[in-house]
Amino acid sequence: MNTEIYTIFNGTGSYIPKQRIPNKHFLKNEFYDSDGNKIDKPNKEIIQKFEEITGIKERRYVWDYQNTSDISYIAAKNAFKDSGIDKESLDYIIVAHNFGDVRADNKRSEFVPTLASRVKHKLEIENPHTLAYDLPFGCPGWLQGVIQADYYIKSGDAKRVMVIGAETLSRIYDPHDRDGMIYADGAGATILEAILSKDRLGILSHAARSDTKEHAYMLWMDKSYNPDYGTDDLLLKMHGHELYKYALRTVPLVVKEALDKAGVHLNDVRKVLIHQANEKMDEAILQQLFRLYGKKKSEIPKYIMPMTISWLGNSSVATLPTMLDLIFKGKLNDHDLREGDIIVFASVGAGMNINAAVYKMPLLSFRY
């Protein structure tokens, strides 16, 4: 068998904000529907129903002095510490996000300079050949960055790529929209590296799609549902039920496409890491994936799908790299990864965009 170039994770890091925001935080909010009418239900009932549907009990918010680029930088530092590599050896820094830096005192998106440039600046990387750019791709942005890194590495253009997913959704949600309780803050960073191997390992395949003709505006920006909100700030909105149906219909197909490309059967997959958008939705996606292989709900392995949404909420592009870092560091109960394990990543989000990737764990000695 010939030696080939493969892409592996050689270091991960994350930043989980310190502010814990339990559901009771929203008891004093006034909630309105999309027509601007105040919802005539007790907040306790609204929050209880929200928790039943999403599985979210609390989420994390950054401090007022922190921005998305700040927490990206912290996650990146942690990834460097984990990998032990020279920061000057990076060929690319890709930062996936959707809103840039949004300051607590001025809720306007800052995209200039790019967050990747800000992170490279904070890291004090001197190498001019470390190219830094941003990737706005909805919630699947981090995974799309990983896919791009794999292309760079396998083409011979790069040997090491850092991909970061970070967001501060606490700055752009509508406090008068029930869906706003979903959103959270966080950052995850990964370092991908080229290795030569005779055995297939690392990233084995990936698949992606963008359904924009009919579904581009399932998530969008608009004014507050509260007609007396007082500003014309644009805040994040979504058609939650339609998004749920779309994800359930399409995400399993993209995952199967990636598995088929890799020549891997679902039976050989040890972990399925799905973007943490909604607990019930992720469970339904997993069940539908198993149905594609003729399997019943009762046949789904107990610990195949890690979940962090109950205590971290939905931090968009940060959910997958944060979860991966927690597993690698042994910080997620009942979940670990061993040599030879096959992982499937999947994400869905604004656009609408979906992607999936299949990864085989290398020998542990390859990671460092």
Buried (B, 14 or more C-beta within 10 A) or exposed (E): EEEEBBBBBBBBBBBBBEBEBEBEBBEEBEBBEEEBEEBEEEBEEBBEEBBEBBBBEBBBBBEEEBBBBBBBBBBBBBBBEBBEBEBEEBBBBBBBBBBBBBBBEEBEBBEEBBBBBBBBEBBEBEEEEBBBBBBBBBBBBBBBBBBBBBBBBBEEEBBBBBBBBBBBBBBBBBBBBBBBBBBBBBBBBBBBBBBEBEEEBBBBBBBBBBBEEEBBBBBEBBBBBBEEBEEEBBBBBBBBEEBBEBBBEBBBBBBBBBBEBBEBEBEBBBBBBBBBBBBEBBBBBBBBBBEEEEBEEEEBEEEBBBBBBBBBBBBBBBBBBBBBBBBBEEEBEEBEBEEEBBBBBBBBBBBBBBBBBBBBBBEEEBBE
